[in-house]
């Protein structure tokens, strides 16, 4: 069996297939393994019943609120992002079992980022050193991993072409990622080649495009991508998590003219961060502005790595129009309690755009402004698959011997629930391996 791509989805597929008795070779186009996971916090969104379900993964639950997140809760969150029902039920229903499987293989977990002991629903656990763990686990299962081996084409029901050489296989599991690192494809499908690439520079979409040319059906949001706010000084690719600028709910975001242009408090970070970067890109970049009170909440997201503008007055930040914007924003903020750990209902009054939660005036100096741009994480358009991770043709029938998992499958529309990507990788990689080894 051949697995294309040595990211987290590819490793999961390879190990699952090897455990089912297959001889597996992983082909990776770049010179290193890891894919996007090498630049990710690797948080996992999973359904769980409560503290007893989390206890096997971490050493100490003291001080944490773990009220549970049901399969129905997860499915409802996936519904908001247009996941087809059969795939929704597979992802939500298998999510906890996926984490148990990883733990049994030897993957270690830690708590995901929390604020005052409270987590965003379902997003409690993160893998610790996931890429290194996968390398170790794959070696223990005698999985062959070849780097610098770009697959040019999948030959349906036969194998793959690598460097003009044909490799026969009983099945091929494609885990080659999206096309976010290719500027021309971003421009063609997303309408913009701007911003930076948060993860791997090698996810350029050639194999995805070749499969579609050979009859695979499209699915997911082909004009969409997960684009998040990152530091404007980020490298063109592979900047990693230290470039994230996710504390926008605790301040305001303005464009070059000093004007707000979206609701920074529209919902939980997990539900909004994947689209905010697109809004920032459409404005040609932006500034995140905080006062001293907001700044005290920033260390949660690595702002210590940034170099902001600092001033004792709003005017001193040197952003045209900002004084007027802050004056109007402050006047629209209500009195009442502020709770940064959950949607608190503290909304602006008569302001357009509104701030639906966490609307606190910016009054306490010093003030800071962080320059941000959009960081493209992964594209949402990909291959159509069924709940067995079989790649579907344009007629809706599975392509013989071809399976897929990870960013290369089209699953989401308009964003995704944070942490669902890593869980998707394991769920559909295990299903792909089961389908592929059953066929073989």
N, C-alpha and C positions, 0 to 999 in steps of 0.2 A: 504494500500500500504506500502511496505517496501523499504526503501532506505538503502543501505549498505555503510557506511562511513560518518563520520561527518566532512569532510573537506569542502572547499568552493563549490566544485561541488555537494556534498551531500546535503548541506544546500539549495543551489539554487534549486535542484530537489525537495526537500521536500516542500519548500515554494511554488514553482510553482504548485505542485500537490495539496497542501492544498487549495490554492486560486481557484483551479478548482473544489473543493468540496470533495476531497479525505480525508479519515482519514489516517494519515501518521505516521509511526514509523521509526525513524532512529536508526540503530544499528551500534555502533562504537566499534571496537575491543579493543582499548586502554582505559586508564582511563581518557582521556581528549579529548576535541574536537579541531578541527582546521586543522589537517593533515599538509600538506606541507605549507598551507597558513599561519600557525602560525609562519613560519620562512621565509616568503617571504616579499618583498617590496610591493607586490600586485599591480604592474603596469598593466594597461589594454591597449592593442593595439586596436584601433577602427578607423574605417573610419569616417571622418567628413568633412564638407564643408569649414570650416574656423572659424574665431573667434566667430561668432555668435552661432555656434554649441557648442563651449566650454563654453561660458558665463554662461549657467545655472548651471554649475558644480563648478565653482570657483568664488571667490568674485572680483578679480581684475586682468584684463588682461594686465595692463600697463607694458611695457618693454619686452613683450614676442612676438616672431615671431610665427605666427600660420597660415602657408600658406595653410593648408588643406591636406587631405590624402583621396583619393577617394576609393570607393569600388574596382574599377579596380586596383588601386595601391596596395591595400591589397591583392587582388587575385593574382597579379603578384608576390608579396613577398611569398605567400603561395605556388605558383607553384615551386619556387626554392627549396622548402623542400618536394616536392613530394606528396602534399595533393591531394587526389582524387577530381576530378572536382565538384561532387555534394556536398561533404563535404566542399570543399574550398568555394563554393558559399554560403553555409549556414553560415559559420563562418564569411566571409567578409560581406555578405549582412545583417546579423543580429547584427553585432558588435555594432553599435551605439544604436540600440534599446535595446540591453542588458544593456548598461550603463544607458539609460533613465529608464529602469525598476528598476535597483538598486537604482537610485536616488529617484524614487517614493516610494520605500520601506523604505527609510530613511538612506541609505548608504551615507556617506559623502566622498567627493573627494577633493584631493589636486593636485597640479601640480606634475608630475613626475620629476625626476632629470633632470635638464637642465644645459647647459654650456653657460654662457653669454646670457641667454634668448632664446637659441635655443634648440629645441628638436629633437630627432631622429624621423623620419617620423612615424606618427600614435601613438607614445608613449608619449602622453601628460599628461594623467591622472593616478593617483594612488588612490586606496581606502584607507581611513584613519580608522584604527582599524577595519578591515574587519571581523575578527573572532568574536569579541565582538558584532559587528552589527548583524551578522547572528544569534547569540544566542538570542539576543533581538527580532529580527524579527520572528524567529521560534517560540519562546514562545508566541508572539502576535497572531500567526496563529494556536495555539494549536497543534503544532507538538511535538510528544513524542520523546525524545532523550534518548537512553539507552547507557551508556558507559560500558566498560568491558563486551561486548557482541559480541565476535568474531563469524562471520558467517562461518561455515565450508563448506557449499555447498548450491548452488542454485538448487532447484528442479524445473526443467522447467515446467512452466504452473501450478505450485502448491504453491511454497513458498520457505522457507529456513530452514536449520538446524542450530541451535544455541545451542552449548553445548549438542548435542545429542537430543535436543527437536525440534520438527517440528513446525514451525509457518506458517500458511496458509496466503496467500495474493493473491489478484487479479492480482497484478503486482509487480515486483522487479526491482528497478533501482540500478545498481551496480556502485558505485563510490569509490571503495576500493583502488585505486592507483595502482602504478606499483610495481616493485620488486627490486628497487634500494637499499633497506636496508638489503637485504639478500645476504651475500657474496657468498654463493654457487651458487645462481642463477645468480649473476653478472658474476662469473667465467664461468659458463656454457654458457651463452648467449652473454656476452660482451668480454669474453676472459681475463678478469682481475677482481680481487677482491680488487685491490689497491685503494688508495685514501680514502676520507672520504665521508660521506653522509651529504649534506647540510641541508636537511629537516628532516621530521619525521623518527624516527627509526622503525616505525611500518609498513611501506610500504614494505612488504616482499613477496607478490605475491602468497600466497597460494590459494586464491579464484580465481585469474586469471588463475592459472594453473588448478584448478579443473574444471572451466568452459570449458577450452580447452579440457580437458580429456572427458568432457561430450558432445563434439561436436561443440563448438563454434569455429569459424574461427579466424585465426590470421590476423593482419594487422599492418602496421607501420614498423619501423626499429628495428627488433628483435635483431640485433647485435649492437645496438646503444643506446646511452643515451646522455642527456644534461649534460655535464661535464664541469665545469667552474674552472678557477684558483682561489684558495683560499689560505689563509695563511697556511703554513706548520705546524703551531702549532694548527690548528683547532682541536676541539674534534672529536671523531669518528662519531658523528651524532649530528644534531640539533644545529650546531654552529650559524646559522642565518646569516643575511646580513653583520654583522660587519666583517665577515671573508673573504668577497669578495675582490679580488685583480684585479680590472678591468681597471686600468690605463695603461696597457701594450702598448697601441698605442703610448704613449708619451715617451717611452724609448726602451730598447731592452730586450729580454728574452734569457737567456743562460742556457745550461745544466751544469752538474757538471764539465765538462771539459772546460767550458767557451765558448762554441760554440753556436751561434744562430742556430735555427732549424725550424723556421717558419717565415712567413711574418707578423710582428706585425701590419702593417698598411694596411692589405689587404682590409679592408672595415670598415663600421660603426660598432661600438661596438655591437649594437643590432644584427648584422648579424654574428659576429665572436666569441663572448664570449662563446657560447654554445658548441663550438668544441675545443677551446684552451686548456681547462682542459684535454681533452683526449690526446692531443699532449704532455702536461706536464707529464701525467701519463706514457706515453710510454717511456719517458726519465728518469723515476724514480725520478721525481721532477725537479725543476728549480729555477733560480734566475731572478727576475725582477730588472733591473738596470736602474737607473735614475741619471742625474746630477741635480744641483740645479734648473735649469730652468724647467726641467721635474717635479721635486718635487713640484713646485708651483701649478701644476695642479692636485695633488693627493688627496686633501681633498674631492673631489667629491665622493670618494669611500671608505671612512672610514679607510684610511691608518694610521690615527692617533692611531688606536688600535694595530698596528703592532710594532714589535721590529726589525728594520732593522740593517744590518751592515752599519756603516758610516765611511767614510775616506776622507781625502783631496786629495788623489790620487786614480786612478783606481786600482793600484797595492795593495794599502792598504786595499782593500776589501777582499783580501785573496782568490780569486777564480782563480784556475789554468787556464791559457790560456786567461783570460779576457782582459789583456792589448793588446794582438795581435788582438783580436776580435774588441775591441773598436777602435783601430788604423785603421783597415781596414774599419770599418763602417763609421767612421768620414771622411775618405778619399773619400768614395763613396757618401756622402751627397752633394746635389747640393746647390747652392745659390738660393734665392728667398723667397717669402712670406710664412709664416707659419700660418695656420689657424686651431687651435685645435677643432673647432666646426663643421667641415665638411670635407669630403675628399678633400684635397688641391692639389693633384697631385704632391706633392713634394716627388719624388721617388729617391731611390739610383740608382747609375749608375754602372753597371758591377759587382754587388754583388749577391752572391748566398748563402742563399735565399735573395730575394730583400726585401726592405721595400717600399711598393707602395705609401704610403702617410705618411705625418708627419715625414719625414726623416730629423731630426735635429741632428747635432753632439753633442756628450756628452763631454762637455769641461769645464763646470762651476762647480767648487767644492762648497760645499762638494758633494761627490757621495754617493748613497745609493743602497743597494742590499736587496731585500725582498725575503725570501725563500717561495716558493709556491708549492702546490700540486694540485691534481684534486679533485674537489668537485662534487659528483654525485647528480644532482638535481632531475631528473626523467628519467625513462627509456622510450624509444620510441616504443617498441614493446607492443602490446596490443590486444584488441578484435576488430574484424571487426564490424562496424555499418553502417547503412544507414543514409540518411539525416533526418530521424525521430528518430535517436538514438536507433533504434531497433538492438539488438545483432543478428548477422547473423551466421547461421550454415555453415558448410563446403560446403553445396550444394547451398549456396547463399540465402537461404530463412530465414526469421526471426525466431528466437527461440521464441515460444509463451510465452508472459508474461515477457520477459527479456529485459531490456533496460540498457543503460550505458552512463556514462559521466565522464569527468576528465581524469586523467593520465592512467586510466585502458583501455581507447580506443587507438587503434593504428591509429595515424593520420599523424605523421611527419616522415621524413627520413633525416638523416644527420644533424640534428639540428632543430631549429625552430626560427621564428622571435620573438624577445624579447617582452614579454607582451601578446603574443597570447595565452599562456596557461590559464591565468585567464579568458580571454574573451571566450575561448573555453569552459571552465567550465560552464559559464552562458548560452551560446548559446545552447549547447547540453543538458544541464540539463533542460532547458525550453522545448526543443523539446522532450526530453524523457518523461517529465511530461505530455505534451500534448498527445503524443502517448499512454502513459500508461493509462491516465484518459479516453481517448477516447475509449480504449479497455474495460475498466472497466464499 
